Amino acid sequence: MPDPSRLRDSTQIIVPPSALDGIRGDLEANFSVTVFDECEIVRIIGSPVEIKDVNGYLSRHGVTVP
């Protein structure tokens, strides 16, 4: 059985809200992901393939994903 935390890591990205300043609209328009605003974080959730593509997109825009 797969480890749940590993599956979660492949289906979500967590960043601070300021990381998406100016790019959030493009992110939501270009990728099939759900963006949840929580108190001090933004959670981007999608399929493993979409998350991988979003990770590359964020990197190209200077966002470091932990």
PyMOL commands that set and color helices and strands:
alter all, ss='L'
color gray80, all
select helices_A, chain A and resi 4-9+17-20+24-30+48-60
alter helices_A, ss='H'
color red, helices_A
select strands_A, chain A and resi 12-15+34-37+42-45
alter strands_A, ss='S'
color yellow, strands_A
deselect
rebuild
show_as cartoon
